[in-house]
Amino acid sequence: MKIKTNTIKMTDQQNIPVRNAGIVLLSPFIPRLLERLNFTADDHFTSQQNRETAALLLQFVVTGKQDTPNNDLALNKIICGLSPEVILSEHIKITAEDATFSDQVLNALISNWPALGSISIPALRETFLMREGVLSESPEQWKLTVKPGPFDILLDRCPFSFSMIKYPWMEKTLVVEWSSQ
């Protein structure tokens, strides 16, 4: 996949709205997914193109869609160690292998979080992954504040932490504020 990379200056970098804030719930599974797809090795991206493709693939995992406007990719870019100002392609061609691994990640989230019961992948996406939030940057870290939702009480029974995310390829830690109240 060929990706055009440019940068633009964001108008308000202090508050960046996102519509995929629930991607942080996938944080325990992201490194393994990227490794299985050969995007990373030894805790680093194998190429800049793989880093950029990973940002798009993560959006596919969250939404199930292959087309995404750049303004919906800021959080993915941060998770993949890119500046939110980097412009990526707005389309990713998903292979059968990509789709299989993506479904495996979502099924792993469901099976490792018993409180979700037998939730379907579309319901998981709608209820938890495609959530609104706001990103803000400080010199030390990124902060994501997730807008509360009706099923957030289940977050108290989530078996893993997602309050701080820092992969070896990220410059800054991502601190997540997502209250079940």
C-alpha positions, 0 to 999 in steps of 0.5 A, a space after each residue: 500500500 502506498 501512503 502519501 505522507 505530508 504534515 499540516 499544522 493543527 489549528 488547536 493542538 491543545 484539544 484534539 477531538 477524537 471519535 475512536 477513544 475506545 481504541 485504548 481498550 485494545 492496548 494490551 493486544 496492539 503490540 502482538 497484532 503489529 508483530 503478527 502482521 510484521 509491522 514491528 520487530 524487536 519492539 520497533 516498526 520495521 519501516 515508516 510505511 508500516 508505522 503509517 499503515 498500522 495507524 490505518 489498520 487500527 482504525 479498521 479494527 475499531 470501525 470495521 471500515 477501510 476509509 477514514 478521514 485524517 481528522 479521525 486518526 490523531 489517536 492512532 497516529 500517537 499510538 503508532 509514534 506519529 505526530 497527529 499532524 502527519 497526513 496519511 492516506 484515507 483508505 487502507 486495503 484490508 487483506 483477508 489476513 488483516 481482517 482475520 487478525 483484527 477479528 482475533 484481537 476483538 475476540 480476545 478483548 471480549 473473551 478476556 473481559 467476562 463482564 462483556 458476556 456474549 457481546 458481538 463485534 459490532 456491538 463492541 465497536 459501537 458501545 466501547 471502541 467508537 467513543 468520543 474523547 479529547 486529546 491534549 498534549 503537554 511537554 511530558 505526555 498526551 492525555 485522552 479524556 473519554 466522554 462517559 457512556 451508559 455501559 461504562 460501569 463495565 469498565 470497573 470489571 475490565 481485567 487489565 489497565 489502560 490508564 497509561 499507554 507507552 509502547 517503545 515506539 511512542 515518544 510520550 506516554 498516553 494517559 487515559 481518563 475514562 471514568 465509569 461514573 
